[in-house]
Amino acid sequence: MGKKGKRDKKGKGAEKTLAKMEKKVSRRAKKEEEDLEALIAEFQNLDAKKTQVIESSCPPPSPRLNCSLCAHPERDELILFGGEYFNGQKTFLYNDLYIYHIRKNSWAKLDIPNPPPRRCAHQAAVVPTAGGQLWIFGGEFASPNGEQFYHYKDLWVLHLATKTWEQIKAPGGPSGRSGHRMVACKRQLIIFGGFHESARDFIYYNDVYTFNLDSFTWSKLAPAGMGPAPRSGCQMTATPEGNIIIYGGYSKQRIKKDVDKGTLHTDMFLLKAEGAGKEEDRWTWSRLSPSGVKPTPRSGFSVAAAPNNRCLLFGGVHDEEEEESIEGDFFNDIYFYDVGKNRWFPAQLKGPKSERRKRRRGGRAEAEAAGDEELQLPPPQGPLEIVKEVVAEDGTVMTIKQLIPGAAEDKDRSGSEEEEEEEEEEGGALGQPVEPCPRSSAMVAVKHGVLYVYGGMFEVGDRQVTLSDLHSIDLHRMDGWKVLQEMDPKTQEWLEESESDEEEDEDDDVEGAEGGEEEEESSEEESEDEEGQQQHPAVQPGEALPQYVARTEQYWLRLARSHMGPEAKDKKVLKVAHAMAKTFYEDPI
């Protein structure tokens, strides 16, 4: 059999395996979803009480993840819908709608009758039809304990001019999923990938569907060529020619019972429409090999269309996965992909004008001495690390480290130095550069060449910090970030696991809560005998437990590490350290 025949046979075998897995997951998830349908129906009954459109000024939206943020196609507004929030014990789902007025730097809440059910990890796209439309597909609903999931396969449109929601019921669409990607392209919505998860199983997709915005009909594409492996959370970009570009994403597979291994994809594909203008387009997958500097491997990044036929990638996280723990490195950098040149390059911020002018003087002198036709730029300044502490309402101290990239060199000098000096005298000295702290799962949108970044999350030990700040940066000038909305520490809530949950967790991971504490106490006694009555950090008068743990965490980590040995996993050491600190706080020795 020739290579082509083997490849075709392998492809058909993979399709059969995927179909079997989808049926298996569907059967097991059916019971879960039936349980959640009743809860969703209760929420919809509450929403049914809304009978009129009400728009009211309001504070910024509460912290949330996996909502959608889109730029209004005709107005200077951003539209935020849905999302989720986890406080350590309970998951909250939303279906509220917020409008951010760019010129006023203010928020308004828009209550509209008959909205879509609460959801997160859906996809949204805007089109300029009839005064603007916001289209939403899929997503998921989670039980309060976060252990059961309902995956939507419904399609909704928000008519922005009339402020009305409408559910579009058309057969033949994608199966229920979340983490998929959707773009509007030449009078159609195109959906790729995603995943479906139940309590026991999961499946990732690499199928492609289109929804015709004129005929309101679904079509499942069967592109030629070898396409991307199944994945979720990838970058999906529509080109002016009507083609689709896919980059990166995440998937996982089960390697043994109750053990899953994640994969960060870094490959790139082009889905090309051939025969445009005919009744049925023919689509073909091909692999792209871009030049330039690609983003470092990561998941949870955010994407948006950028000016000058580019798309951008912001932030994300690179997780170091072990069988029982995940440690993540978070990012706040920007990468651009030039569609026409098939080239990646990292964004570079330009420094304050006074610094740029000094560097230009030096650069011009060097260029004149060298006589080169093209200026060879010196390396940019090293990154600047800014460390700030945020104290949550419960007293927990969260340390946020920001890496400010070195300022880029300007190739061209615009305006006179005298004009720049006058501007500096009028405007005063520029302050410390500010940018979003490293994060994943941020919501991004671009309007008039300005990138807006809302929220996202990062982790501090076992705690998840969900953000609600808003930043912007001009993608044409790249002269620095603006803080439009700071994170409010009062909105940060984190509830520790209940006693029963802690006991179950630590039975598995720390060899039992009670037994572990006894071992810790006996180990401490042995250590004290050897080291001469070691003194633990005292609890200060009026100090709450979260404050004490935050203040003394490094001490308890060192002590736990000395007991457990260098081979112990960081996640286990952290749990033991926190248990030791809690034990001492409650019963000082």
Solvent accessible surface area in square Angstrom, and as a share of the most:
residue,aa,sasa,rsa
1,M,156,0.70
2,G,50,0.48
3,K,167,0.71
4,K,137,0.58
5,G,29,0.28
6,K,123,0.52
7,R,126,0.46
8,D,67,0.35
9,K,137,0.58
10,K,153,0.65
11,G,28,0.27
12,K,131,0.55
13,G,34,0.33
14,A,62,0.48
15,E,120,0.54
16,K,138,0.59
17,T,86,0.50
18,L,56,0.28
19,A,48,0.38
20,K,146,0.62
21,M,74,0.33
22,E,58,0.26
23,K,135,0.57
24,K,73,0.31
25,V,3,0.02
26,S,63,0.40
27,R,166,0.61
28,R,89,0.32
29,A,2,0.02
30,K,127,0.54
31,K,126,0.53
32,E,18,0.08
33,E,30,0.13
34,E,84,0.38
35,D,66,0.34
36,L,6,0.03
37,E,82,0.37
38,A,64,0.49
39,L,50,0.25
40,I,11,0.06
41,A,45,0.35
42,E,104,0.47
43,F,58,0.24
44,Q,74,0.33
45,N,100,0.51
46,L,98,0.49
47,D,9,0.04
48,A,64,0.50
49,K,152,0.64
50,K,68,0.29
51,T,116,0.68
52,Q,117,0.52
53,V,63,0.36
54,I,85,0.43
55,E,82,0.37
56,S,54,0.35
57,S,109,0.70
58,C,33,0.20
59,P,105,0.66
60,P,62,0.39
61,P,4,0.02
62,S,47,0.30
63,P,6,0.04
64,R,2,0.01
65,L,16,0.08
66,N,51,0.26
67,C,13,0.08
68,S,12,0.08
69,L,16,0.08
70,C,16,0.10
71,A,18,0.14
72,H,7,0.03
73,P,40,0.25
74,E,110,0.49
75,R,124,0.45
76,D,30,0.16
77,E,19,0.08
78,L,1,0.00
79,I,2,0.01
80,L,0,0.00
81,F,1,0.00
82,G,0,0.00
83,G,0,0.00
84,E,33,0.15
85,Y,23,0.09
86,F,68,0.28
87,N,6,0.03
88,G,10,0.10
89,Q,83,0.37
90,K,89,0.38
91,T,14,0.08
92,F,70,0.29
93,L,16,0.08
94,Y,45,0.17
95,N,12,0.06
96,D,26,0.13
97,L,5,0.03
98,Y,20,0.07
99,I,9,0.05
100,Y,2,0.01
101,H,41,0.18
102,I,35,0.18
103,R,212,0.77
104,K,155,0.66
105,N,73,0.38
106,S,42,0.27
107,W,13,0.05
108,A,6,0.05
109,K,61,0.26
110,L,10,0.05
111,D,37,0.19
112,I,6,0.03
113,P,28,0.18
114,N,100,0.51
115,P,11,0.07
116,P,0,0.00
117,P,9,0.06
118,R,48,0.18
119,R,0,0.00
120,C,0,0.00
121,A,22,0.17
122,H,7,0.03
123,Q,33,0.15
124,A,17,0.13
125,A,10,0.08
126,V,42,0.24
127,V,10,0.06
128,P,93,0.58
129,T,45,0.26
130,A,78,0.60
131,G,25,0.24
132,G,0,0.00
133,Q,18,0.08
134,L,2,0.01
135,W,2,0.01
136,I,0,0.00
137,F,1,0.00
138,G,0,0.00
139,G,0,0.00
140,E,19,0.08
141,F,5,0.02
142,A,5,0.04
143,S,6,0.04
144,P,58,0.36
145,N,89,0.46
146,G,27,0.26
147,E,112,0.50
148,Q,53,0.24
149,F,40,0.16
150,Y,42,0.16
151,H,7,0.03
152,Y,11,0.04
153,K,139,0.59
154,D,24,0.12
155,L,4,0.02
156,W,20,0.07
157,V,1,0.00
158,L,1,0.00
159,H,46,0.21
160,L,15,0.08
161,A,60,0.47
162,T,91,0.53
163,K,50,0.21
164,T,60,0.35
165,W,24,0.09
166,E,75,0.34
167,Q,71,0.32
168,I,16,0.08
169,K,173,0.73
170,A,26,0.20
171,P,121,0.76
172,G,57,0.55
173,G,28,0.27
174,P,3,0.02
175,S,36,0.23
176,G,10,0.09
177,R,1,0.01
178,S,0,0.00
179,G,12,0.11
180,H,1,0.00
181,R,49,0.18
182,M,9,0.04
183,V,24,0.14
184,A,37,0.29
185,C,9,0.05
186,K,134,0.57
187,R,104,0.38
188,Q,32,0.14
189,L,0,0.00
190,I,0,0.00
191,I,0,0.00
192,F,2,0.01
193,G,1,0.01
194,G,0,0.00
195,F,38,0.16
196,H,19,0.08
197,E,43,0.19
198,S,5,0.03
199,A,69,0.53
200,R,151,0.55
201,D,13,0.07
202,F,25,0.10
203,I,7,0.03
204,Y,20,0.08
205,Y,7,0.03
206,N,48,0.25
207,D,27,0.14
208,V,4,0.02
209,Y,22,0.08
210,T,10,0.06
211,F,0,0.00
212,N,57,0.29
213,L,11,0.05
214,D,102,0.53
215,S,66,0.42
216,F,79,0.33
217,T,69,0.40
218,W,29,0.10
219,S,55,0.35
220,K,128,0.54
221,L,29,0.14
222,A,99,0.77
223,P,32,0.20
224,A,61,0.47
225,G,56,0.54
226,M,124,0.55
227,G,21,0.20
228,P,2,0.01
229,A,49,0.38
230,P,43,0.27
231,R,0,0.00
232,S,11,0.07
233,G,18,0.17
234,C,2,0.01
235,Q,1,0.00
236,M,12,0.05
237,T,15,0.09
238,A,35,0.27
239,T,11,0.06
240,P,89,0.56
241,E,116,0.52
242,G,4,0.04
243,N,17,0.09
244,I,1,0.00
245,I,4,0.02
246,I,0,0.00
247,Y,5,0.02
248,G,0,0.00
249,G,1,0.01
250,Y,55,0.21
251,S,14,0.09
252,K,52,0.22
253,Q,107,0.48
254,R,107,0.39
255,I,92,0.47
256,K,108,0.46
257,K,173,0.73
258,D,118,0.61
259,V,22,0.12
260,D,53,0.27
261,K,113,0.48
262,G,17,0.17
263,T,54,0.31
264,L,43,0.22
265,H,26,0.11
266,T,49,0.29
267,D,27,0.14
268,M,3,0.01
269,F,8,0.03
270,L,35,0.17
271,L,1,0.01
272,K,95,0.40
273,A,20,0.15
274,E,57,0.26
275,G,24,0.23
276,A,82,0.63
277,G,84,0.80
278,K,136,0.58
279,E,178,0.80
280,E,146,0.66
281,D,52,0.27
282,R,145,0.53
283,W,21,0.07
284,T,39,0.23
285,W,18,0.06
286,S,51,0.33
287,R,161,0.59
288,L,35,0.17
289,S,101,0.65
290,P,23,0.15
291,S,62,0.40
292,G,50,0.48
293,V,86,0.49
294,K,74,0.31
295,P,6,0.04
296,T,65,0.38
297,P,60,0.38
298,R,7,0.02
299,S,16,0.10
300,G,29,0.27
301,F,13,0.05
302,S,10,0.06
303,V,40,0.23
304,A,17,0.13
305,A,75,0.58
306,A,15,0.11
307,P,29,0.18
308,N,104,0.53
309,N,67,0.34
310,R,74,0.27
311,C,1,0.01
312,L,0,0.00
313,L,0,0.00
314,F,1,0.01
315,G,0,0.00
316,G,0,0.00
317,V,14,0.08
318,H,49,0.22
319,D,43,0.22
320,E,100,0.45
321,E,69,0.31
322,E,95,0.42
323,E,107,0.48
324,E,95,0.42
325,S,10,0.06
326,I,84,0.43
327,E,78,0.35
328,G,24,0.23
329,D,88,0.46
330,F,38,0.16
331,F,45,0.19
332,N,17,0.09
333,D,44,0.23
334,I,10,0.05
335,Y,19,0.07
336,F,10,0.04
337,Y,2,0.01
338,D,15,0.08
339,V,25,0.14
340,G,62,0.60
341,K,146,0.62
342,N,43,0.22
343,R,97,0.35
344,W,0,0.00
345,F,37,0.15
346,P,56,0.35
347,A,20,0.16
348,Q,61,0.27
349,L,22,0.11
350,K,72,0.30
351,G,8,0.07
352,P,44,0.28
353,K,59,0.25
354,S,32,0.21
355,E,66,0.30
356,R,33,0.12
357,R,19,0.07
358,K,133,0.56
359,R,41,0.15
360,R,21,0.08
361,R,102,0.37
362,G,34,0.33
363,G,10,0.10
364,R,105,0.38
365,A,59,0.46
366,E,109,0.49
367,A,26,0.21
368,E,128,0.57
369,A,92,0.71
370,A,64,0.49
371,G,62,0.60
372,D,83,0.43
373,E,181,0.81
374,E,142,0.64
375,L,63,0.31
376,Q,150,0.67
377,L,58,0.29
378,P,56,0.35
379,P,118,0.74
380,P,71,0.45
381,Q,98,0.44
382,G,56,0.54
383,P,93,0.58
384,L,81,0.40
385,E,95,0.43
386,I,34,0.17
387,V,79,0.45
388,K,81,0.34
389,E,115,0.51
390,V,20,0.12
391,V,81,0.46
392,A,4,0.03
393,E,125,0.56
394,D,57,0.29
395,G,9,0.09
396,T,24,0.14
397,V,49,0.28
398,M,0,0.00
399,T,62,0.36
400,I,10,0.05
401,K,119,0.50
402,Q,6,0.03
403,L,92,0.46
404,I,10,0.05
405,P,50,0.32
406,G,8,0.08
407,A,12,0.09
408,A,14,0.11
409,E,31,0.14
410,D,23,0.12
411,K,154,0.65
412,D,118,0.61
413,R,87,0.32
414,S,91,0.59
415,G,49,0.47
416,S,44,0.29
417,E,29,0.13
418,E,115,0.51
419,E,95,0.42
420,E,15,0.07
421,E,68,0.31
422,E,101,0.45
423,E,85,0.38
424,E,49,0.22
425,E,141,0.63
426,E,150,0.67
427,G,66,0.63
428,G,35,0.34
429,A,106,0.82
430,L,117,0.58
431,G,64,0.62
432,Q,113,0.50
433,P,61,0.38
434,V,64,0.37
435,E,6,0.03
436,P,1,0.00
437,C,9,0.05
438,P,25,0.16
439,R,1,0.00
440,S,5,0.03
441,S,33,0.21
442,A,9,0.07
443,M,12,0.05
444,V,17,0.10
445,A,6,0.05
446,V,33,0.19
447,K,22,0.09
448,H,137,0.61
449,G,8,0.08
450,V,31,0.18
451,L,0,0.00
452,Y,13,0.05
453,V,0,0.00
454,Y,0,0.00
455,G,0,0.00
456,G,0,0.00
457,M,19,0.09
458,F,16,0.07
459,E,81,0.36
460,V,54,0.31
461,G,42,0.40
462,D,64,0.33
463,R,20,0.07
464,Q,39,0.18
465,V,0,0.00
466,T,2,0.01
467,L,2,0.01
468,S,4,0.03
469,D,9,0.05
470,L,1,0.01
471,H,10,0.04
472,S,6,0.04
473,I,2,0.01
474,D,41,0.21
475,L,16,0.08
476,H,108,0.48
477,R,142,0.52
478,M,17,0.08
479,D,57,0.30
480,G,23,0.22
481,W,25,0.09
482,K,138,0.59
483,V,51,0.29
484,L,46,0.23
485,Q,23,0.10
486,E,118,0.53
487,M,22,0.10
488,D,63,0.32
489,P,48,0.30
490,K,148,0.63
491,T,49,0.28
492,Q,6,0.03
493,E,80,0.36
494,W,37,0.13
495,L,71,0.35
496,E,117,0.53
497,E,74,0.33
498,S,47,0.31
499,E,114,0.51
500,S,65,0.42
501,D,66,0.34
502,E,31,0.14
503,E,76,0.34
504,E,116,0.52
505,D,46,0.24
506,E,27,0.12
507,D,82,0.42
508,D,119,0.61
509,D,35,0.18
510,V,16,0.09
511,E,126,0.56
512,G,11,0.11
513,A,15,0.12
514,E,127,0.57
515,G,30,0.29
516,G,4,0.04
517,E,60,0.27
518,E,115,0.51
519,E,94,0.42
520,E,15,0.07
521,E,69,0.31
522,S,50,0.32
523,S,30,0.19
524,E,12,0.05
525,E,106,0.47
526,E,107,0.48
527,S,11,0.07
528,E,18,0.08
529,D,112,0.58
530,E,143,0.64
531,E,114,0.51
532,G,55,0.52
533,Q,114,0.51
534,Q,52,0.23
535,Q,152,0.68
536,H,21,0.09
537,P,31,0.19
538,A,72,0.56
539,V,48,0.28
540,Q,92,0.41
541,P,140,0.88
542,G,87,0.84
543,E,21,0.09
544,A,41,0.31
545,L,49,0.24
546,P,47,0.30
547,Q,70,0.31
548,Y,0,0.00
549,V,26,0.15
550,A,39,0.30
551,R,110,0.40
552,T,7,0.04
553,E,46,0.21
554,Q,112,0.50
555,Y,38,0.14
556,W,2,0.01
557,L,40,0.20
558,R,156,0.57
559,L,12,0.06
560,A,0,0.00
561,R,72,0.26
562,S,82,0.53
563,H,61,0.27
564,M,55,0.24
565,G,16,0.15
566,P,123,0.78
567,E,138,0.62
568,A,20,0.16
569,K,71,0.30
570,D,87,0.45
571,K,52,0.22
572,K,61,0.26
573,V,4,0.02
574,L,23,0.11
575,K,32,0.14
576,V,9,0.05
577,A,0,0.00
578,H,54,0.24
579,A,13,0.10
580,M,2,0.01
581,A,1,0.01
582,K,57,0.24
583,T,30,0.17
584,F,14,0.06
585,Y,58,0.22
586,E,114,0.51
587,D,101,0.52
588,P,79,0.50
589,I,135,0.68
